[in-house]
Every structure is written in structure tokens, then in C-alpha cells.
Amino acid sequence: MKGSLYLIPTILGEYSDYKQPENNQVVVQRLAYFFVERAKTARRHLRKMGFEKNFDQVEMLELNNKTKQEEIISFLQKAIEGNDIGVISEAGCPGVADPGALVVKLAHEMEIQVKPLVGPSSILLALMASGLNGQNFAFTGYLPIKQPERNKTIKKLEQRALQGQTQIFMETPYRNNKLLEDLLAVCSPNIYLCIATDISLPTETIKTQLVSKWKKDIPQLNKRPSIFLVG
């Protein structure tokens, strides 16, 4: 009998007070194979979930730009042999803005059952708290870094937002301030912008207001994980 691929959400930051559902902890205890982004971070997440195994008895395959598809397929063979495997993101839900998506795709191709577990998603939490349209929305990931592509993309997102579809996107934390600068320069003063920062952490701030109001009090977001929404 084949094993399953479990998608295990993790906390959104080192000091998050989020408590994993009991079922997630039960599942994790029996796993010995994991796809991870960084082994060090994954071990820390697992210990916070009460994982008791010696890590010498655990196998982890790191997912990064150097990981070959053949390596992923080879690791997934462990599920074909009857072993359950976990996928752990650096933060939040595996497969969502996360390299774990390729693992899930290959698992489906190999007819391995995929089982997503309940946990925090910064994208959905930001949408929930934004007050913007939650019935018609799109997550567009990272915007182009270079100009003029970035400003053109921002204008496209603004047009979609004006048609009623909330636009959700993000940036590498150390480039947040530059993205916010571009948003305030390009977007109409009368469109709503939500900035959700440090979600689930003690320093969490989530605020939605017109671009014209943001211009009067620009926050400093450098190195603080943030989700941006326009609607």
C-alpha cells in the first residue's frame, strides 16, 4: 500500500503564538521523511510541534534552485514503497508561493495521495482582515523588479481591482519599502491599499485605507514579511 504526501503548514514567524491543530501534531509524529526548504528551519518547526524522533533517524530533501526533478521523484519513491512523507514550507502553507508545489504535482503524476493539513496562510489571513472583496480575488505572487515592467504591472493590477477583483501580491521583505514607494507613485489616490505585516506575530499590523491616506503616513516595512492587497 502506498504512503501519502502530507502538506504541513508552519508558523509565519519565529515568535508566532500560533498553535498547531492536534491532528497535525499526531501526523507529524509518525513521519520520518520530509521535503523541506531548509533543514535547519524544518527541524526547529518540528520541535515546536512536539516532534520527538532523533533527527539521525529522519531523512530530509531540501528544495531549492539546485534540486533536480529526478531527486524529487527518487525521494517520492519512498511513498510508493509505503512510507508517508511530509512537506514543510519555510513559513505558512506548502505549495502556495512555495517550491513544494512541484513535489505535489509530481506526487499526483505518481498517483500518490496528497493530504493537505490545516494551518496558517499569510495570503488568506491578509485577505480575511483586509475588508476587500473576498469572493473575487487573485494572488499574483511577486511583481517584476525592474522598471518599466513593474509600474505597468501595478497599473494592470489596479485596473483589475477597479473591476471588482482584489489583487494580492508580495515582495521579498528587504524590498518592501521600494514596492510601497512604487505603489504610492503609480496607484490612484482613491483606490484602497491594504498592507498586512508580521501576520500572527506580536508586531502584527494590518491596515486598509485609501492610497491618498497612506501617502500622509508611510510605514517602514524593511525586512518585515508583508502582504499587499489592492481593491
KOLPA-401116 format. One record per atom (N, C-alpha, C): x, y, z; residue number from 1; atom name. Coordinates in nm, 3 decimals, decimal comma, m for minus. Each point is the difference from the previous one (the first is absolute). Layout:
BEGIN
        X        Y        Z  num  atomo
        X        Y        Z  NUM     CA
...
//
This chain:
BEGIN
        X        Y        Z  num  atomo
    0,085   m0,120    0,000    1      N
   m0,085    0,120    0,000    1     CA
    0,088    0,126    0,000    1      C
   m0,034    0,093   m0,089    2      N
    0,079    0,123   m0,008    2     CA
   m0,018    0,088    0,123    2      C
    0,104    0,077    0,030    3      N
   m0,011    0,101    0,103    3     CA
   m0,065    0,125   m0,058    3      C
   m0,017    0,100    0,084    4      N
   m0,061    0,126   m0,043    4     CA
    0,099    0,115    0,014    4      C
   m0,028    0,108   m0,070    5      N
    0,080    0,121    0,010    5     CA
   m0,078    0,102    0,082    5      C
    0,049    0,033    0,119    6      N
   m0,068    0,094    0,089    6     CA
    0,060    0,140   m0,014    6      C
   m0,087    0,099   m0,022    7      N
    0,043    0,140   m0,011    7     CA
   m0,020    0,065    0,136    7      C
    0,111    0,032    0,065    8      N
   m0,002    0,044    0,140    8     CA
    0,028    0,149    0,011    8      C
   m0,103    0,081    0,030    9      N
    0,021    0,144    0,017    9     CA
    0,084    0,029    0,125    9      C
    0,075    0,108   m0,006   10      N
    0,083    0,039    0,115   10     CA
   m0,028    0,145    0,038   10      C
    0,054    0,040    0,113   11      N
   m0,021    0,136    0,051   11     CA
    0,055    0,103   m0,098   11      C
   m0,051    0,123    0,008   12      N
    0,037    0,105   m0,094   12     CA
    0,119    0,082    0,046   12      C
    0,050   m0,030    0,120   13      N
    0,116    0,073    0,050   13     CA
    0,049   m0,062    0,128   13      C
    0,123    0,026    0,035   14      N
    0,065   m0,063    0,114   14     CA
   m0,078    0,019    0,130   14      C
   m0,064    0,116    0,015   15      N
   m0,067    0,029    0,127   15     CA
   m0,151   m0,008   m0,008   15      C
   m0,049   m0,071   m0,099   16      N
   m0,144   m0,018   m0,013   16     CA
   m0,054   m0,084    0,116   16      C
   m0,119    0,036    0,047   17      N
   m0,062   m0,076    0,109   17     CA
   m0,102   m0,100   m0,055   17      C
    0,005   m0,025   m0,132   18      N
   m0,093   m0,095   m0,061   18     CA
    0,023   m0,140    0,054   18      C
   m0,109   m0,068    0,034   19      N
    0,006   m0,137    0,050   19     CA
   m0,049   m0,096   m0,109   19      C
    0,083   m0,098   m0,031   20      N
   m0,037   m0,098   m0,102   20     CA
   m0,120   m0,082    0,045   20      C
   m0,093   m0,029   m0,092   21      N
   m0,110   m0,090    0,033   21     CA
    0,055   m0,135    0,048   21      C
   m0,072   m0,062    0,092   22      N
    0,047   m0,126    0,057   22     CA
    0,022   m0,106   m0,107   22      C
   m0,087   m0,003   m0,101   23      N
    0,015   m0,100   m0,106   23     CA
    0,132    0,014   m0,073   23      C
    0,043    0,125   m0,024   24      N
    0,129    0,022   m0,066   24     CA
    0,114   m0,060    0,080   24      C
   m0,006    0,019    0,132   25      N
    0,106   m0,051    0,087   25     CA
    0,002   m0,152   m0,001   25      C
   m0,118   m0,061   m0,003   26      N
   m0,008   m0,147   m0,004   26     CA
    0,062   m0,052   m0,129   26      C
   m0,033    0,063   m0,112   27      N
    0,053   m0,043   m0,130   27     CA
    0,152    0,012   m0,001   27      C
    0,051    0,114    0,044   28      N
    0,144    0,026   m0,005   28     CA
    0,080   m0,103    0,078   28      C
   m0,054   m0,045    0,113   29      N
    0,074   m0,092    0,086   29     CA
    0,039   m0,129   m0,070   29      C
   m0,077   m0,041   m0,098   30      N
    0,027   m0,130   m0,062   30     CA
    0,083    0,011   m0,129   30      C
    0,037    0,121   m0,037   31      N
    0,075    0,018   m0,124   31     CA
    0,151   m0,008    0,023   31      C
    0,069   m0,051   m0,101   32      N
    0,146   m0,008    0,006   32     CA
    0,064    0,056   m0,127   32      C
   m0,086    0,044   m0,094   33      N
    0,050    0,054   m0,127   33     CA
   m0,068    0,134   m0,027   33      C
    0,080    0,099   m0,038   34      N
   m0,054    0,135   m0,021   34     CA
    0,066    0,069   m0,118   34      C
   m0,083    0,071   m0,079   35      N
    0,050    0,100   m0,093   35     CA
   m0,001    0,132    0,075   35      C
    0,110    0,074   m0,004   36      N
    0,009    0,126    0,074   36     CA
    0,072    0,104   m0,087   36      C
   m0,014    0,126    0,038   37      N
    0,078    0,104   m0,067   37     CA
    0,139    0,010    0,063   37      C
    0,003    0,000    0,133   38      N
    0,128   m0,002    0,071   38     CA
   m0,012   m0,096    0,117   38      C
    0,093   m0,093    0,010   39      N
   m0,007   m0,102    0,105   39     CA
    0,004    0,062    0,139   39      C
    0,082    0,101    0,019   40      N
    0,013    0,063    0,132   40     CA
   m0,133    0,059    0,046   40      C
   m0,066    0,073   m0,090   41      N
   m0,130    0,060    0,034   41     CA
   m0,104   m0,108    0,024   41      C
    0,002   m0,103   m0,084   42      N
   m0,098   m0,108    0,012   42     CA
    0,014   m0,072    0,134   42      C
    0,122   m0,026    0,041   43      N
    0,022   m0,066    0,130   43     CA
   m0,056    0,085    0,114   43      C
    0,019    0,132   m0,012   44      N
   m0,053    0,090    0,104   44     CA
   m0,152   m0,003    0,003   44      C
   m0,062    0,002   m0,119   45      N
   m0,146   m0,008   m0,008   45     CA
   m0,050   m0,131    0,061   45      C
    0,065   m0,109   m0,033   46      N
   m0,043   m0,131    0,048   46     CA
    0,009   m0,010    0,152   46      C
    0,106    0,052    0,057   47      N
    0,014   m0,003    0,146   47     CA
   m0,112    0,081    0,066   47      C
   m0,038    0,111   m0,062   48      N
   m0,108    0,082    0,056   48     CA
   m0,133   m0,074   m0,007   48      C
   m0,008   m0,098   m0,090   49      N
   m0,122   m0,080   m0,012   49     CA
    0,006   m0,124    0,089   49      C
    0,105   m0,010    0,080   50      N
    0,010   m0,113    0,091   50     CA
    0,063   m0,124   m0,061   50      C
    0,066    0,016   m0,113   51      N
    0,063   m0,114   m0,067   51     CA
    0,109   m0,058    0,089   51      C
   m0,006   m0,130    0,023   52      N
    0,088   m0,062    0,099   52     CA
    0,110   m0,087   m0,059   52      C
   m0,009   m0,035   m0,129   53      N
    0,101   m0,087   m0,059   53     CA
    0,138    0,065    0,000   53      C
    0,102   m0,083    0,009   54      N
    0,137    0,047   m0,019   54     CA
    0,017    0,033   m0,148   54      C
    0,055    0,116   m0,031   55      N
    0,011    0,039   m0,140   55     CA
    0,100   m0,086   m0,078   55      C
    0,078   m0,079    0,070   56      N
    0,085   m0,097   m0,068   56     CA
   m0,083   m0,109   m0,067   56      C
   m0,125   m0,014    0,045   57      N
   m0,090   m0,100   m0,056   57     CA
   m0,094    0,059   m0,106   57      C
    0,023    0,126   m0,034   58      N
   m0,088    0,071   m0,093   58     CA
    0,076    0,037   m0,127   58      C
   m0,066   m0,013   m0,115   59      N
    0,057    0,041   m0,128   59     CA
   m0,071    0,123   m0,051   59      C
    0,078    0,101   m0,041   60      N
   m0,058    0,122   m0,057   60     CA
    0,063    0,030   m0,134   60      C
   m0,083    0,035   m0,096   61      N
    0,050    0,047   m0,130   61     CA
   m0,033    0,148   m0,011   61      C
    0,104    0,082   m0,014   62      N
   m0,020    0,144   m0,011   62     CA
   m0,042    0,038   m0,142   62      C
   m0,099    0,088   m0,008   63      N
   m0,049    0,050   m0,128   63     CA
    0,057    0,139   m0,024   63      C
    0,079    0,014   m0,103   64      N
    0,054    0,130   m0,037   64     CA
    0,029    0,001   m0,150   64      C
    0,065    0,104   m0,047   65      N
    0,026    0,013   m0,144   65     CA
    0,089   m0,110   m0,055   65      C
    0,073   m0,067    0,088   66      N
    0,092   m0,104   m0,045   66     CA
   m0,061   m0,140    0,007   66      C
   m0,119   m0,012    0,058   67      N
   m0,063   m0,131    0,013   67     CA
   m0,053   m0,046   m0,136   67      C
    0,044   m0,116   m0,043   68      N
   m0,042   m0,054   m0,129   68     CA
   m0,131   m0,076    0,014   68      C
   m0,078    0,003   m0,107   69      N
   m0,128   m0,071    0,001   69     CA
    0,021   m0,149    0,025   69      C
    0,109   m0,053   m0,050   70      N
    0,030   m0,142    0,020   70     CA
    0,017   m0,033    0,148   70      C
    0,059    0,094    0,075   71      N
    0,018   m0,020    0,144   71     CA
   m0,135   m0,006    0,071   71      C
   m0,091    0,088   m0,042   72      N
   m0,133    0,004    0,061   72     CA
   m0,074   m0,130   m0,028   72      C
    0,006   m0,045   m0,124   73      N
   m0,067   m0,125   m0,038   73     CA
    0,057   m0,117    0,078   73      C
    0,133   m0,002    0,015   74      N
    0,065   m0,107    0,074   74     CA
   m0,046   m0,001    0,146   74      C
   m0,012    0,119    0,060   75      N
   m0,043    0,010    0,139   75     CA
   m0,146   m0,043    0,014   75      C
   m0,081    0,035   m0,100   76      N
   m0,141   m0,038    0,003   76     CA
   m0,019   m0,152   m0,012   76      C
    0,100   m0,069   m0,048   77      N
   m0,007   m0,146   m0,007   77     CA
   m0,022   m0,061    0,138   77      C
    0,042    0,072    0,103   78      N
   m0,019   m0,050    0,136   78     CA
   m0,149   m0,014    0,031   78      C
   m0,081    0,086   m0,059   79      N
   m0,146   m0,012    0,016   79     CA
   m0,053   m0,120   m0,078   79      C
    0,056   m0,023   m0,117   80      N
   m0,039   m0,117   m0,079   80     CA
    0,029   m0,128    0,080   80      C
    0,106    0,005    0,079   81      N
    0,040   m0,116    0,082   81     CA
   m0,081   m0,013    0,128   81      C
   m0,092    0,099    0,023   82      N
   m0,088   m0,011    0,117   82     CA
    0,026    0,097    0,113   82      C
    0,093    0,093   m0,020   83      N
    0,032    0,097    0,104   83     CA
   m0,073    0,132   m0,021   83      C
   m0,052    0,058    0,108   84      N
   m0,058    0,133   m0,008   84     CA
    0,113    0,103   m0,002   84      C
   m0,022    0,109   m0,073   85      N
    0,099    0,106   m0,014   85     CA
   m0,065    0,134    0,033   85      C
    0,074    0,089    0,065   86      N
   m0,050    0,134    0,031   86     CA
    0,067    0,105   m0,087   86      C
   m0,071    0,108   m0,026   87      N
    0,056    0,117   m0,069   87     CA
   m0,015    0,119    0,094   87      C
    0,112    0,067    0,029   88      N
   m0,001    0,113    0,093   88     CA
    0,057    0,123   m0,069   88      C
   m0,076    0,109    0,003   89      N
    0,044    0,128   m0,056   89     CA
    0,083    0,075    0,104   89      C
    0,069    0,104   m0,045   90      N
    0,069    0,087    0,095   90     CA
   m0,099    0,072    0,089   90      C
   m0,115    0,033   m0,056   91      N
   m0,106    0,067    0,076   91     CA
   m0,131   m0,019   m0,073   91      C
   m0,106   m0,028    0,077   92      N
   m0,131   m0,011   m0,062   92     CA
   m0,026   m0,133   m0,067   92      C
   m0,077    0,004   m0,107   93      N
   m0,051   m0,123   m0,064   93     CA
    0,088   m0,047   m0,114   93      C
    0,043   m0,126    0,002   94      N
    0,079   m0,054   m0,111   94     CA
   m0,078    0,005   m0,131   94      C
    0,070    0,029   m0,107   95      N
   m0,064    0,001   m0,131   95     CA
   m0,061    0,133   m0,040   95      C
   m0,013    0,092    0,094   96      N
   m0,057    0,132   m0,029   96     CA
    0,113    0,102    0,006   96      C
    0,037    0,055   m0,118   97      N
    0,118    0,087   m0,009   97     CA
    0,120   m0,071    0,062   97      C
    0,019   m0,125   m0,039   98      N
    0,093   m0,088    0,070   98     CA
    0,049   m0,109   m0,096   98      C
    0,127   m0,039    0,007   99      N
    0,052   m0,103   m0,092   99     CA
   m0,063   m0,137    0,019   99      C
   m0,075   m0,020    0,110  100      N
   m0,066   m0,127    0,023  100     CA
   m0,103   m0,034   m0,106  100      C
   m0,042    0,100   m0,079  101      N
   m0,101   m0,024   m0,104  101     CA
    0,048   m0,105   m0,100  101      C
    0,128    0,001   m0,034  102      N
    0,053   m0,098   m0,095  102     CA
   m0,008   m0,141    0,059  102      C
    0,028   m0,013    0,129  103      N
   m0,010   m0,131    0,066  103     CA
   m0,143   m0,053   m0,010  103      C
   m0,095    0,087    0,025  104      N
   m0,142   m0,040   m0,005  104     CA
   m0,038   m0,042   m0,141  104      C
    0,044    0,077   m0,099  105      N
   m0,030   m0,033   m0,140  105     CA
    0,053   m0,138   m0,036  105      C
    0,123   m0,027    0,038  106      N
    0,062   m0,129   m0,032  106     CA
   m0,067   m0,114    0,077  106      C
   m0,043    0,030    0,122  107      N
   m0,070   m0,102    0,079  107     CA
   m0,130   m0,041   m0,070  107      C
   m0,073    0,096   m0,054  108      N
   m0,122   m0,032   m0,074  108     CA
    0,032   m0,087   m0,122  108      C
    0,107    0,036   m0,069  109      N
    0,039   m0,077   m0,118  109     CA
    0,036   m0,144    0,036  109      C
    0,052   m0,019    0,122  110      N
    0,038   m0,134    0,047  110     CA
   m0,114   m0,069    0,075  110      C
   m0,118    0,065   m0,002  111      N
   m0,120   m0,053    0,065  111     CA
    0,020   m0,024    0,150  111      C
    0,070    0,095    0,061  112      N
    0,018    0,000    0,146  112     CA
   m0,106    0,093    0,058  112      C
   m0,070   m0,044    0,101  113      N
   m0,106    0,082    0,060  113     CA
    0,060    0,120    0,072  113      C
   m0,055    0,118   m0,028  114      N
    0,046    0,124    0,062  114     CA
   m0,101    0,043    0,106  114      C
    0,049    0,027    0,121  115      N
   m0,088    0,036    0,111  115     CA
    0,043    0,134    0,061  115      C
   m0,072    0,109   m0,033  116      N
    0,033    0,130    0,058  116     CA
   m0,052    0,010    0,143  116      C
    0,081    0,053    0,089  117      N
   m0,040    0,020    0,139  117     CA
   m0,035    0,148    0,023  117      C
   m0,079    0,024    0,100  118      N
   m0,047    0,136    0,031  118     CA
    0,112    0,080    0,068  118      C
    0,016    0,125   m0,041  119      N
    0,100    0,085    0,063  119     CA
   m0,003    0,140   m0,056  119      C
    0,088    0,088    0,047  120      N
   m0,004    0,141   m0,038  120     CA
    0,050    0,026   m0,141  120      C
   m0,072    0,086   m0,072  121      N
    0,043    0,050   m0,131  121     CA
   m0,002    0,152    0,007  121      C
    0,115    0,062   m0,014  122      N
    0,006    0,146    0,008  122     CA
   m0,089    0,065   m0,105  122      C
   m0,013   m0,065   m0,115  123      N
   m0,080    0,055   m0,109  123     CA
   m0,148    0,006    0,039  123      C
   m0,053   m0,111    0,049  124      N
   m0,142   m0,002    0,037  124     CA
   m0,027    0,082    0,126  124      C
    0,092   m0,004    0,096  125      N
   m0,019    0,079    0,122  125     CA
   m0,003    0,149   m0,033  125      C
    0,087    0,042   m0,092  126      N
    0,001    0,141   m0,041  126     CA
   m0,131    0,037   m0,070  126      C
   m0,047   m0,088   m0,088  127      N
   m0,127    0,026   m0,070  127     CA
   m0,115    0,009    0,099  127      C
   m0,004   m0,094    0,094  128      N
   m0,107    0,000    0,101  128     CA
   m0,006    0,131    0,076  128      C
    0,118    0,054    0,031  129      N
    0,007    0,119    0,086  129     CA
   m0,002    0,131   m0,077  129      C
   m0,001   m0,007   m0,133  130      N
    0,012    0,122   m0,081  130     CA
   m0,129    0,078   m0,015  130      C
   m0,113   m0,070    0,003  131      N
   m0,126    0,067   m0,028  131     CA
   m0,026    0,016   m0,149  131      C
    0,090   m0,052   m0,083  132      N
   m0,017    0,006   m0,145  132     CA
   m0,078   m0,122   m0,049  132      C
   m0,032   m0,002   m0,128  133      N
   m0,085   m0,106   m0,055  133     CA
    0,063   m0,138    0,020  133      C
   m0,066   m0,084    0,078  134      N
    0,049   m0,134    0,027  134     CA
   m0,066   m0,107   m0,084  134      C
   m0,087    0,043   m0,093  135      N
   m0,067   m0,097   m0,088  135     CA
    0,060   m0,002   m0,140  135      C
    0,075    0,102   m0,031  136      N
    0,066    0,006   m0,130  136     CA
    0,137    0,062    0,022  136      C
    0,103   m0,085   m0,001  137      N
    0,135    0,049    0,028  137     CA
    0,102   m0,082   m0,077  137      C
    0,121    0,057   m0,013  138      N
    0,109   m0,069   m0,069  138     CA
    0,130    0,025    0,074  138      C
    0,079   m0,107    0,016  139      N
    0,133    0,015    0,057  139     CA
    0,099   m0,003   m0,115  139      C
    0,077    0,107   m0,014  140      N
    0,091    0,011   m0,114  140     CA
    0,147   m0,017    0,039  140      C
    0,026   m0,036    0,125  141      N
    0,136   m0,030    0,041  141     CA
    0,089    0,123    0,004  141      C
    0,121   m0,015   m0,054  142      N
    0,097    0,109   m0,001  142     CA
   m0,014    0,084   m0,127  142      C
    0,007    0,130    0,014  143      N
   m0,006    0,088   m0,116  143     CA
    0,138    0,012   m0,063  143      C
    0,007    0,042   m0,128  144      N
    0,133    0,019   m0,062  144     CA
    0,084    0,097    0,081  144      C
    0,129   m0,024    0,003  145      N
    0,090    0,088    0,076  145     CA
    0,038    0,123   m0,082  145      C
    0,022   m0,021   m0,129  146      N
    0,051    0,108   m0,084  146     CA
   m0,111    0,087   m0,057  146      C
    0,036    0,126   m0,026  147      N
   m0,088    0,094   m0,067  147     CA
    0,030   m0,003   m0,150  147      C
   m0,096    0,029   m0,088  148      N
   m0,136    0,046    0,032  148     CA
   m0,100   m0,113    0,022  148      C
    0,049   m0,126   m0,002  149      N
   m0,091   m0,114    0,014  149     CA
   m0,080    0,006    0,129  149      C
    0,067    0,043    0,109  150      N
   m0,071    0,001    0,129  150     CA
   m0,117    0,097   m0,002  150      C
    0,023    0,122   m0,043  151      N
   m0,108    0,099    0,000  151     CA
   m0,114   m0,041   m0,093  151      C
    0,034   m0,063   m0,114  152      N
   m0,104   m0,048   m0,091  152     CA
   m0,084   m0,107    0,069  152      C
    0,066   m0,088    0,074  153      N
   m0,072   m0,105    0,072  153     CA
   m0,090    0,058    0,107  153      C
    0,049    0,099    0,072  154      N
   m0,080    0,065    0,105  154     CA
   m0,125    0,061   m0,061  154      C
    0,013    0,065   m0,115  155      N
   m0,117    0,061   m0,066  155     CA
   m0,100   m0,107   m0,042  155      C
    0,049   m0,115   m0,048  156      N
   m0,090   m0,109   m0,039  156     CA
   m0,076   m0,053    0,122  156      C
    0,073   m0,015    0,111  157      N
   m0,064   m0,049    0,122  157     CA
   m0,105    0,100    0,049  157      C
    0,032    0,128   m0,012  158      N
   m0,095    0,103    0,042  158     CA
   m0,128   m0,007   m0,085  158      C
    0,014   m0,019   m0,130  159      N
   m0,117   m0,009   m0,087  159     CA
   m0,088   m0,120    0,036  159      C
    0,064   m0,113    0,031  160      N
   m0,077   m0,118    0,041  160     CA
   m0,070    0,026    0,132  160      C
    0,068    0,070    0,090  161      N
   m0,059    0,031    0,130  161     CA
   m0,122    0,091   m0,018  161      C
    0,010    0,096   m0,091  162      N
   m0,112    0,091   m0,025  162     CA
   m0,120   m0,073   m0,061  162      C
    0,025   m0,116   m0,060  163      N
   m0,108   m0,081   m0,056  163     CA
   m0,059   m0,096    0,103  163      C
    0,052    0,007    0,123  164      N
   m0,059   m0,077    0,110  164     CA
    0,079   m0,119    0,048  164      C
    0,118   m0,023   m0,057  165      N
    0,080   m0,116    0,042  165     CA
    0,117    0,046    0,087  165      C
    0,001   m0,043    0,124  166      N
    0,109    0,035    0,091  166     CA
    0,130   m0,061   m0,050  166      C
    0,105    0,081   m0,004  167      N
    0,132   m0,046   m0,046  167     CA
    0,093   m0,014    0,121  167      C
    0,059   m0,119    0,013  168      N
    0,087   m0,031    0,113  168     CA
    0,139   m0,030   m0,052  168      C
    0,101    0,058    0,061  169      N
    0,137   m0,024   m0,046  169     CA
    0,097    0,022    0,116  169      C
    0,126   m0,031   m0,026  170      N
    0,099    0,007    0,108  170     CA
    0,135    0,041   m0,058  170      C
    0,096    0,019    0,090  171      N
    0,135    0,036   m0,040  171     CA
    0,098   m0,060    0,100  171      C
    0,123   m0,019   m0,042  172      N
    0,106   m0,040    0,092  172     CA
    0,009    0,109    0,107  172      C
   m0,001   m0,036    0,129  173      N
   m0,011    0,101    0,107  173     CA
    0,096    0,119   m0,010  173      C
    0,123   m0,023   m0,044  174      N
    0,093    0,114   m0,003  174     CA
   m0,029    0,096   m0,115  174      C
   m0,093   m0,038   m0,090  175      N
   m0,039    0,090   m0,108  175     CA
   m0,140    0,057    0,020  175      C
   m0,059   m0,022    0,117  176      N
   m0,136    0,049    0,026  176     CA
   m0,014    0,150   m0,015  176      C
    0,095    0,074    0,055  177      N
   m0,012    0,146   m0,003  177     CA
    0,000    0,052   m0,144  177      C
    0,081   m0,060   m0,085  178      N
    0,005    0,042   m0,141  178     CA
   m0,133   m0,032   m0,069  178      C
   m0,056   m0,118    0,028  179      N
   m0,130   m0,033   m0,060  179     CA
   m0,107    0,098    0,045  179      C
   m0,003    0,030    0,128  180      N
   m0,100    0,094    0,051  180     CA
    0,018    0,137   m0,066  180      C
    0,123    0,042   m0,017  181      N
    0,028    0,128   m0,067  181     CA
   m0,059    0,001   m0,141  181      C
    0,018   m0,110   m0,072  182      N
   m0,053   m0,009   m0,136  182     CA
   m0,153   m0,004   m0,001  182      C
   m0,057   m0,073    0,094  183      N
   m0,146   m0,007    0,008  183     CA
   m0,060    0,139    0,022  183      C
    0,058    0,074    0,092  184      N
   m0,053    0,133    0,032  184     CA
    0,019    0,098   m0,115  184      C
    0,104   m0,023   m0,081  185      N
    0,026    0,089   m0,113  185     CA
   m0,091   m0,030   m0,119  185      C
   m0,037   m0,128   m0,017  186      N
   m0,073   m0,041   m0,120  186     CA
   m0,150   m0,008    0,021  186      C
   m0,043   m0,048    0,115  187      N
   m0,143   m0,025    0,023  187     CA
   m0,081    0,129    0,017  187      C
   m0,125   m0,007   m0,037  188      N
   m0,091    0,112    0,020  188     CA
   m0,016    0,029    0,148  188      C
   m0,011    0,127    0,038  189      N
   m0,018    0,036    0,141  189     CA
   m0,128   m0,058    0,059  189      C
   m0,095   m0,036   m0,087  190      N
   m0,132   m0,044    0,049  190     CA
   m0,019   m0,151   m0,002  190      C
    0,109   m0,074   m0,013  191      N
   m0,011   m0,145    0,007  191     CA
    0,048   m0,047    0,137  191      C
   m0,057   m0,111    0,048  192      N
    0,037   m0,049    0,132  192     CA
    0,122   m0,090   m0,006  192      C
    0,089    0,020    0,095  193      N
    0,120   m0,083    0,015  193     CA
    0,003   m0,055    0,142  193      C
    0,013   m0,131    0,010  194      N
    0,017   m0,064    0,131  194     CA
    0,143   m0,048    0,011  194      C
    0,062    0,026    0,113  195      N
    0,133   m0,052    0,028  195     CA
   m0,010   m0,084    0,127  195      C
    0,030   m0,128   m0,014  196      N
   m0,007   m0,093    0,114  196     CA
    0,143   m0,046    0,030  196      C
    0,050    0,039    0,115  197      N
    0,140   m0,021    0,035  197     CA
    0,015   m0,082    0,128  197      C
    0,098   m0,090    0,000  198      N
    0,029   m0,083    0,118  198     CA
   m0,125   m0,073    0,049  198      C
   m0,072   m0,060   m0,092  199      N
   m0,125   m0,067    0,036  199     CA
    0,024   m0,110    0,103  199      C
   m0,080    0,001    0,104  200      N
    0,000   m0,095    0,113  200     CA
    0,114    0,023    0,098  200      C
    0,082    0,102   m0,021  201      N
    0,110    0,031    0,092  201     CA
   m0,044    0,111    0,096  201      C
    0,071    0,018    0,110  202      N
   m0,035    0,108    0,094  202     CA
    0,004    0,138   m0,065  202      C
    0,079    0,016   m0,108  203      N
    0,013    0,129   m0,068  203     CA
   m0,096    0,015   m0,118  203      C
   m0,099   m0,088   m0,008  204      N
   m0,094    0,000   m0,113  204     CA
   m0,069    0,135   m0,017  204      C
   m0,006    0,045   m0,125  205      N
   m0,081    0,117   m0,035  205     CA
   m0,071   m0,029   m0,133  205      C
   m0,130    0,022   m0,003  206      N
   m0,079   m0,019   m0,121  206     CA
   m0,089    0,123   m0,014  206      C
    0,017    0,071   m0,110  207      N
   m0,075    0,125   m0,016  207     CA
   m0,039    0,019   m0,145  207      C
   m0,127    0,038   m0,021  208      N
   m0,052    0,030   m0,134  208     CA
   m0,046    0,144   m0,003  208      C
    0,048    0,076   m0,098  209      N
   m0,046    0,137   m0,016  209     CA
    0,033    0,047   m0,142  209      C
   m0,056    0,113   m0,037  210      N
    0,026    0,055   m0,132  210     CA
    0,148    0,032   m0,018  210      C
    0,046   m0,010   m0,123  211      N
    0,139    0,033   m0,030  211     CA
    0,032    0,143    0,043  211      C
   m0,096    0,089   m0,016  212      N
    0,022    0,140    0,040  212     CA
    0,033    0,013    0,148  212      C
   m0,059   m0,086    0,082  213      N
    0,029    0,002    0,143  213     CA
    0,135   m0,063    0,032  213      C
    0,035   m0,106   m0,073  214      N
    0,132   m0,062    0,021  214     CA
    0,112    0,100   m0,027  214      C
   m0,021    0,086   m0,099  215      N
    0,104    0,098   m0,035  215     CA
    0,031    0,096    0,114  215      C
   m0,096    0,020    0,089  216      N
    0,019    0,093    0,111  216     CA
    0,074   m0,063    0,117  216      C
    0,005   m0,133    0,002  217      N
    0,066   m0,069    0,112  217     CA
    0,055   m0,133   m0,051  217      C
    0,119    0,006   m0,061  218      N
    0,058   m0,117   m0,066  218     CA
    0,073   m0,089    0,102  218      C
   m0,041   m0,125    0,014  219      N
    0,064   m0,089    0,097  219     CA
    0,135   m0,051   m0,048  219      C
    0,085   m0,039    0,092  220      N
    0,127   m0,061   m0,032  220     CA
   m0,015   m0,152    0,007  220      C
    0,018   m0,066   m0,113  221      N
   m0,027   m0,144   m0,010  221     CA
    0,126   m0,082   m0,025  221      C
    0,115    0,062    0,005  222      N
    0,124   m0,068   m0,034  222     CA
    0,021   m0,127    0,084  222      C
    0,019   m0,111   m0,068  223      N
    0,029   m0,131    0,061  223     CA
   m0,116   m0,055    0,083  223      C
   m0,120    0,055   m0,017  224      N
   m0,118   m0,051    0,070  224     CA
   m0,091   m0,070   m0,102  224      C
   m0,023   m0,131    0,013  225      N
   m0,084   m0,071   m0,096  225     CA
   m0,136    0,068   m0,015  225      C
   m0,038    0,030   m0,123  226      N
   m0,123    0,075   m0,024  226     CA
   m0,075   m0,055   m0,121  226      C
   m0,132    0,014    0,007  227      N
   m0,088   m0,031   m0,112  227     CA
   m0,070    0,130   m0,039  227      C
   m0,009    0,026   m0,130  228      N
   m0,064    0,121   m0,049  228     CA
   m0,126   m0,036   m0,076  228      C
   m0,106    0,078    0,020  229      N
   m0,127   m0,023   m0,070  229     CA
   m0,052    0,133   m0,053  229      C
   m0,048   m0,004   m0,123  230      N
   m0,061    0,119   m0,061  230     CA
   m0,143   m0,036   m0,037  230      C
   m0,095    0,091    0,034  231      N
   m0,139   m0,028   m0,029  231     CA
   m0,084    0,124    0,001  231      C
//
